[in-house]
Amino acid sequence: MKLLRWVLTGSIAVLAAALCLAGLTFSPAVADSSPPWEPDVQGLGTLTLFDSTGAQVTSGKLSDVPFVSYVSASAPGRKGDIKATLAMATPDHAKPTGQWLVSSLSASTKYPNASAPAPINSFTNPVVTLGPTDGSLQSVIGAQPNTDTTAGYANVYQLRVWTSGIGQPPSGSYFTADIQVDTTAGTWTQIYPTTTLVAPKLTVSASPTKPAYGSARALSVKVTATGTTPTGTVTVKEGTKSLGSATLSKGSAKVSLPKTLSVKKHSLTVSYGGDSLVLAGTATYTLTVVKATGKVSLKAAHSSVSHTAKDKLTITVTATGVVPTGRVTIKDGTKTLKTLTLSKGKATYTLSKLKKGKHSITATYAGSTTVKTAKKTITVTAT
């Protein structure tokens, strides 16, 4: 495999090959057993390794192809960068990290990778996607052996990820992880960083707690995890149907739900995709959708009418977010005059000649599967 050498020039190291890359910020605390060069002076953060299912891995076989399936960075890449590349450096205690021998481990791959498994498909930080053409650690080590016997350097290799973008100049800054290899056993073990992905806790609430059909409603989701503020996305599903998703901000997100959720109790699953430090997780929530409140408007063409004339009634039924359907019954006192079918929430009725006196005219809406019953009474005087 072709070896690539790069040299530190001032504060910028230039990779003398096809790796035109860069990145940015953050490095977590390191363990006492970390390699003596970590955190690297040119490091931007750390790396987490994953298998093809999205599970974190910290060890494996040197002969595996690829040795891992995904490598994610702990922080955002440089603004404008869209690709990431993985390489491996051979430590040399007599030289600064910027002068170590470096060999590529992957092609340059685009990120984010929405087709990757959870939680990787929700990562916005740089992600390298490896495949069967990227070779094994064994082949790289064979061409680039670590012969340094100094304590802390022997049998250790540094993994590096650079990011790049269209028109972006090369940079010597990168994200790092370190592995210890046992060539006799044919295995590798990650020794830096020693961070293990932590489990999240999801807290879910609804606003309003019992939304009416047709009205706005949302789930508020808070994701917490020990030692970090989770990033990424949350998705709400009912069965296999996705109802909405949102991106976490400071660990919280509000997911707007369809106003047309039927009137009943809904068993919802809230899923968090995870990030480079936090595992994916789920929570369940029961959302009760109730009928919308209906309102009846009943108007007479004349509130006072001759007992020899007729009077026209206009009935309108309204509800927030939905046009009521169904039937309206018209009564004069206790006497049923007519049952009407609403059209676009409205109906009309002509009163027959009324006896002299005051009449209590009531329009009663029977309700529907989405709207509650309602009624309105007015007084019509026949003279």
Summary of the structure (lengths in Angstrom):
residues: 383
radius of gyration: 34.1
end to end distance: 105.6
largest distance: 115.2
contacts: 1273
relative contact order: 0.13
helix: 4%
strand: 48%
